[in-house]
């Protein structure tokens, strides 16, 4: 019986692993100028004049909107346009200024406020430390066929109950990328 259960667990694990999409390769190409314009504009609004340092992942992630976003706010994009063939690494000077620190997402150490509170820290101190050690991540940017609409996701994760993110849409307006008034859903934990 034990062998049977172990075999089922191994088969189930193999099926689950087989269903996961492999991570796209990291491109050796630089992030394009229009993508950098969008990323920088979003971060400028996200930081909203804050003097605190934001830990930004030096690697983008695959853009993987859910089906409801694809049928709703991303309906101007074809499925092929939303695909991510490769992720990119930001150059060291991608986000000039003292408010952004590029970090290796595989080595970055967060500070979950839940753990600090369990250890006796005040809620304010725990949240402040969690935010300071949080990780901000951009996905790759997808463009529609006319290259007048762009979409990407972002996330800020600072612990099991400390994070937020969403899918953002930009539009090309008079040769400048501007965040669209309508966006997809956002999440918070």
N, C-alpha and C positions, 0 to 999 in steps of 0.2 A: 504494500500500500504506500509506504514512504517513497519507494522508487517511482511509483506511478505519479504521485503528487509532485515530486522533484522534476520528473520528465515533463509534466504539464507546465510547471513554472518555467522551465528552460525553453520550451516551445513558445510559450506566451511571451517571454522576454525577447526571443529571436524575432517573432512576428512584430512586436512593438518597435524594436530597433529597425527592422526592415521598412517600417512605415514612415519613419522619420526622414525628412528630407536632409540630404547631406548639406553641410555649410558650403556656400559658393566659395570659389577661390578668391584670394586677395589679389586684386589687380596691381600691376606695377606702374600703371598710368597714374598721373596726378589727377586729383579731383578737378573737374572742369570749372571754368570761371563762373558759368551760370549757376552751377550747383553751390559753389562757395558763396556766391551772392545771396542765395536763398538761406543757406545754413547761417551765415553771419547775420542776416536780417532777423531771422527767427531768434537767435541767441540774444541779439540786442534787445528785442522786445521781451524775451523771457527773463533776462537779468533785470530789466526795468530800472537801471541805474544803481543796482545793488553793488556794494563794495566787496561782498563776500566772494571768495574764489569758488568757481564751479569746476568740478572734476569731470572732464569730457573724455569719453572713450576715444582713443586715437584710431579705432577701427569702426567703420559703419557696420550695420547689420543688414541682412536681407530685408527688403520691404515685403511684408507678409500680411496684407489687410485681410480681414475676415470677409466671409461671403456677404454679410449684410452691408458692409462698407462698399464692396464691389458692386452690388446691385443698387446702392443708394448714392452716396456722395461721390463715388468714383465711377459712376456710370459713363462718364465721358471717356474713360480709359478702356482699352481692350485688355483682355487677360494677358496677352503677350506684352503689352506695354508695361504691365505691372510686375513682370518677371524680373528677377535680379540675377543677371549672369555672373556678377562678381561684386565683391565689396571693396572698399578703398581704405587706405591709410591716410590720415590727415598729415600734412607736412608740419614740422615744428612751428612754423610761422603762420599757420592757417587762421588762428584767432588771436591777432595781436592785442596786447594789453595785459594788464595784471589780473583780470577777473576770470581767466580761463586757464586751466592746467590740463594739458593732454596727458592721459594715463593709459597704461596697458590694462585692458579690461580683465585679462586673465590673472594679473598680479595685484590688482587693486583690492584693498582691504576696506570694506565698509564697517560701519558701527551701527548695528541694529538697535534702535532705541528701546525695543522690548527687552533685550538682554541687559542694557544698562539700568533700566528701571528695576528689573529683577535683582540686579546687583546692588540696589539701594540708591541709585542716582535719582535726582528729582526729574519730573517729567520735562520741565523746561530745559535742564542741562542735557538730558538724554536726547531730546529732539534736536537741540542745537548741535550736539556732537554728530548725530545721525545725518543731519542735513550737510554739515561740513565735510563728512566723509562719503556722501552719496555719489552715485555715478550717473551722469547724464549720457545718453546714447542716441545718436541719429541713425535712422535707417538710410539705405540708398534712396535716391530720389528718382521717381518715375515721371516721365513726360508723356503727354498725349501725342497723337500723330502730328498735330499742328504745332507742337512745341510752344503752346501758349498757356498750358496748364501743367502744373507740377504737383506731385503728392509724395509725402514721406511720413514716417512715424517717428516719434521721439518717446523716450522714457527717462524718468528720473527715479532711481531706485535707491532707497536708503534703509530698507529693512522689510521684514515680513508684513508689517502694517504701516509702511512708510514709503509711499511712492505715488507717481502719477504719470500719465502719458496720453497719447492719442495720435490720430492721423490728421495731418495738416495739408491744406491745399493752398497753392500759390497760383497767381495769374500774372501773365506778362501784360503790363499796362504802360504804354508809352516808353518802351524799351527798358523798363525796370520791373523786377519781380516784386510783387506785393502780395501779402497774405490775403486770401479771399475772405469775404465776410462770412461765407458758409463753410463750415468744416465738418468733418466726420465726428463720430463720438469720441469722447475722452473717458479715461478711467482714473480712478483714485483708490488707494488702499490705505 
